[in-house]
């Protein structure tokens, strides 16, 4: 591309120089030729005033002015015969036309000729003929052309330098865009094109960066969905497995229908979880009025039995005059399931879920009577599986990402004496301080 831009600039400059120089060179040659003919006519006029009345028998010898060696001056009589000076012995066409009483100038052979009649009216008694080499004006024009060639070369050189700089300035952003696109093609989704100052290239860079960020976000969501789905489904599968193994254990009731019904209910919940996660994997959040009462009733139906089985009561409180909230019921189910599963696995005592008005924002608190979280640890960090990882599993990280995707927040509003998680739902006028 750089060569094409440089070639285009140089060709444009050369064409401009040629289009300007050729007419000027032709005009210069014609001007020098006209100047040479005018000088010959002036020389012939000066000689004509000195020609006597009788060119064959002058009273005083006729003297011709001194001229350059290649300039010829001759006087011809009325019969076009050379009387004195240099020139052809018999007058040429210019001399014969001047015998008719008019000044004549033309190129004859390799010389420029000017002829001036001597006399007046119909009585022309002699003709003065002056001539010089025809290539004289050409030599003068050649010197001028040589002088013009230097500025033309400078103009072409300046054009080439500007072409090189322009080609670099125009090609570098495109080369950087190509390099960034190549890095994206190899899987480096963190590659970004930097601004170059060229508006068109910057517009392409912005679009490329936006597309790269979009692809990176989609892949991140894909990976997060895989991890979240595997975590949530693994929990449900473990529950089904335990129920079926309990039915097969020695001393279990002989009727397997109870265990089968429990397993089917767990599978139905697993299917609901999978549908929710698939729906939440979409790029745009669902913005619809959120029925928090129905959301909490569903959570009570799903978790009351499991908590009661281990001797832990579940209390749900809904205050009056709750503010309006918007969000996805699917996300709300998953957030509450994660928080209740966390309370079941890591907490103790009564689990309390409270929906309240927090300064114009709907807040849902989930607390239990278990020990406080460890100080200095980010309990929302994803556990990577490393031995030194400080995360607390995928569940809380999933709940926080779902809350933030819906425009809300998930925070630990109290650590001691017992932990309390607060889900601030989008749709209120402002968010309260935790």
N, C-alpha and C positions, 0 to 999 in steps of 0.2 A: 504493500500500500504506500509506503514511503516513497518508493521509486516512482509510482504512478503520480503521486502528488507533485514530486519534484519535476518529473517530466512535463506535467501539465503546466506548471508555473513557468518553466524555462521556455517551453513552446509558446506560451502566451506572450512572454517578454520578447522573444525573438520575432514573433509575428508583428508585435507592436513596433519594434525597432525597424523591421523591414518595411512595413507599411508607411512609416514616417520617413525613412531614409531614402527609399527608391524615388519617390516624387521629388524630394529635395535634391537628390543627386542629378536627376534629369533636368530640373530647373536650374541647377548650378551650371551644368554643361551648356545649356542654351544661353544663359546669361553671359558666360565667358565668350561664347561664340559671337553673340550680338556685340559684346564689347570690342572684340577683335575686329569685326566688320566696321564698327563705328570709327575705330582708330584708323583703319585703312581709308575710309572715306574722308576723314579729316586730313590725312596725309595727302590724298589726291587733291583735295580742295586747296591746300597750301601750295602745291606745285602748280595747280591750274592758274592761279593768279600771276604766276611768273612767266607763263608761256607767252611769247611775243605773237604778234599778229601773223607773221609768216614764219612758220616753224622750220622751213627749209633754208631760208636766207635771213637769219636773224642779224640785227645790227650788233647786238652783243651776244656773246656765246651764252647759251642757256645752261644754268647750273642746277643740278638736282640736289636736294638735301641728303645728308648722310643718314643712312638707316642701317639696321642690323643686316648681317650678311644673308640671312634667310628671308629678308624682306626685299621684294623687287618693286621698283618704280620705273615706269616707262611712259614716253609720250608718243602718241600715234597721230598721223596726219589724217586728212579727210578720207583717204583711201585705205585706212586701217593698216598702214605700214609703220613699223617701229622706226622712230626718228632718233631717239636718244633714250638711254636707260636700259634696264633689264626687262626681259619678257620675251614672249614668242615673236618671231619676225613678222608674222602676219597676225593681225588682231583676232582674238577669239570672239565668241558670241557676246561676251560682256562688252567688248569694245564696239562691236557692230550695233548693239542696242544703244550704246551711249551716243553713237553718231546720229541717232534719231532725235537726240536732244533730251535724254532723261538719264538720271543717275541709275547705276546698275550695281548690284552686289549679288554674288552667288558663289557656290562652290564648283570649281572646275578641276576635275581630276583630284589631285591630292593637295590643292591649294584653295585658299579663300581669296576671291577677287572682288575689288571695288573699282568701278570705272566712272569718271566724271567728265562730262563734255566741256569743251572750252569754246565759248561763244554764246550767242543768244539767238533766240528765235529759230528761224529755219537755217541760219548760217552757223554751222558747227565747223570750226576750222581745225580742231584737234581734240584728242581724248587723252586724259591722263589715267593710266592704269596702275593700281597698287595691289600687290598680292603678298600673302604670307602662307606658311605651311598650315594645312587644315588640322594637323594634330596638335598645334599649339594650345588652343583652348582645352583640348582633351588632357594635355599634360597638366595644365593649371587645375583642371577639375579633379584630376587624379590626386594631386596634392591636397586639395580640399577634402576629397573623399577619405584620404588617409587620416586627416585630422578628425573627421567625423567618426572614423572607425574606433578610435580610442574611447570616446564617450559611449558609443554603442556597446563596446566590450565591457565597460564599467557597468552599464545598465544591465547587461545580461548577467554579469557577475553578481551584482546586487540582487537581481531576481533569483539567481540560484541560491544565494545565501538565505534570502527570505523564504524560498521554497523549501530549503532544508529545515529551517526552523519551524515553518508552518507544518511540514510533513511530520516532524517529530511531535509537535504539539497536538496535531490531529490524530496521529497514529498511536501515540502512547496510551490515551484513554481506551481506545479500542483494543489494544494489545492487553491492557490490564483487565478489561472486561472479558476477553477471551481466556486469560489465565484464571480469572475467578470462576468462569463457567467450567473450565477444565477441572478445577479443584472440587467444584460442586459435583461434577460428573463422577469423580473418583470417590465420592462419599464424604468429603469434608464439608459438612453443612454449616460450619462456623465461618466459612469463607465469605467475605464481604468486599464489595467494590468501594473504593474511596472516591470522594469527589475530585474532579480534575479541573474544574473551572470552565469546561466546555458545556454549554447548556444542554445540547442534544445528547452528548455522552452521559452527562449527569442524570438526565431523565431515564436513560436506559439503565444506568447503575442503580438508581432508586427502585425501578421496577424489578431489576434482578435481585436486589437485596430484599425487597418485599416478598418476592417469590421464594427466595431461600429461607427467609424467616418463616414463611407460611409452611413450607415443606418440613422445616425443622420442628415447628410446633405440631404438625400433623404426626410426624414420626414419634415425637415425644408422647403425644396423646396415645398413639398406637401402643408404644411400649408400656406406658402407664396403665392402659386398659388391660394389657396382657397380665401385668403384675397384679393389678387390682382384682381382675376376674379370677385369676388362679388363687389369690388369697381368700376371697369371699367364697368361692366354690369349694376350696379345700376344707374350709370350716364346716360348710353344710354337708359335704361328703363324710367328714369325720363324725358328725352327729348321726347321720344315717347308719354309718358303720357300727357305731356304738349301740344304737337301738337294735339293730339286727343281731349283733353279737350277744346283747343282753337277752334277747328272745331265745337264743340257742343255748345259753348257759344252763348248767345244771340247777335245778330248783326253780326254773322259770315257769310261769303258768303254761299249761298245755296248749291253750288257745293262742295261735300265733297272729290272730287277726288284729289284736291291739298293736303289736309291734309293726305289722304291715301298714296299718293306718297311720301310725306315727312316721314311718318311713316315707309313705306317700305324701304326708303333709310336709316333711322336710324336703322332698324332691320338688313339690310345688313351690316352696319358698326358694329353692335353688333356681328354679326356672324363672321366678319373678326377679330374683337377683340378677340373673344373666340378662333378662330383658331390660332391666333398669340400666345396667352397665353398658349394654349395647346402645340404648337410647342416649345415655350421657356421653358416649364417645363421639357424638356429633359435634361439629365445630361451633355451632351457635347455641347458647344457653336458651332454655325455655323460659319465657317471661309471661307468666300467667298468675292470676290470684292464687295464693297458697292457703288452703284450708287446714290450719294448724290443728284444729280439733279432730278432724278425720285422720290426720297424720299421727297424732298421739294415740287415738283409739286403735289404729292398726298396729302401732308399736306395742301397745299393751296386750293385744291378742297374740302377737308373735312371741313376746318375751315373758309374759306372766307365768306360763307353765314352766319354762326352763329355770327361771329364778326361784319359783316356789319349790321346784324339785330339790334344790339345794338349801332350802330353808331361808330364802332371802325374799322378803316382800318387795313389791313394786308399787310405788305410789306416784300417781300422775295428778298434777294440779294445774288447772287452767284459770287464770285470773280474768276478771271482767274487764270489758273495754279494751281489748287488745288492738293495737294498731294494725292497719292493713299491711300485708306483705305480699311480695311476688317472688316466684321461683318455680322450680321443678319439683313436683311431688316425688318423682323418682329419686332425685338427689336428696330430698328430705328423708325418704325411707332409708337410704344407704347411710346417711350421716347418723341418724338415730340408731340404726342397727350397729354401726361401728362403736358408737359411744356406749350402748348398752352391753355389747359383747365385751368391750374393754372393762366395764364395771363388773361384769360377771367373771372375767378371767383374772383381773388384778385387784378388784376391790373386795369389800366385805360389808355385811349388814344390809340395811335397807337402801334400795336404789330409788332416788326421788327425781322425777322429771317435772319441771315447772315451766309453764309458758307465761311470760309476764311482759309488761310494758316497761322498757328501759329508755325513758326520756324520748318517747316517740318512735322507738325502734322495737320490733318484736324480738324478744330474747327467749331462748329455750335453754334452760339449765339442766344438766344431768350430773347428779352428785351421788356419792355413796359414802360409807363409813370406813373405807379402807385407808391404808397409810398414804402419806403425802408422796408425790413424785420426787425423785432424787433432785437435789439442787444442782444447778449448772448444766442440766441435761436438756436437750431439745427433744421433748417427747413426741414431737410431730415429725421428726426426721425418719426417713425410710431406712429400715435396717437392710444393709447390703449383704449380710451373710458373713462378713469378716469377723474374726474373733474379737477385734478391738472396736467393733462398731458400737456406737452409743445410741442408735435408734431403738424405737420401741415397736417395730413391726410396720407393715404396710397399712394396717387399718386406720390409724389416726392420721397418717399422711394422706390417705385417700379421702377421709372425711374433710380435712382442711382444704385440699385441692377442690373438692366438690363445692364446699361453701364459698370459696373465693371465686370459682367459676360462675356461681350464681349471683355474684355481687355482694356476698356477705362476708362474715369472718367467723373463725372458730378459734377461741382462745381458752387458756386456763385462767379463769377469773378468780380462783382461790386455790391455794396449795395446802394450806394448813388451817384447821386441824385435819380436815378431810378435803380431798380434791373435788373441785367443781369445774366442769367444762361448760362454756357458754357459747351457744350458736346464735350470732346476730344475723337476722334474716334481712335481706335487702327489701326496700320499699318504704322505710320510715323517712322522716324528715332529716334526721341527723343521727350519727352514731354516738353512743355515750362513751365516756371514759371508763375502762374496765376497773 
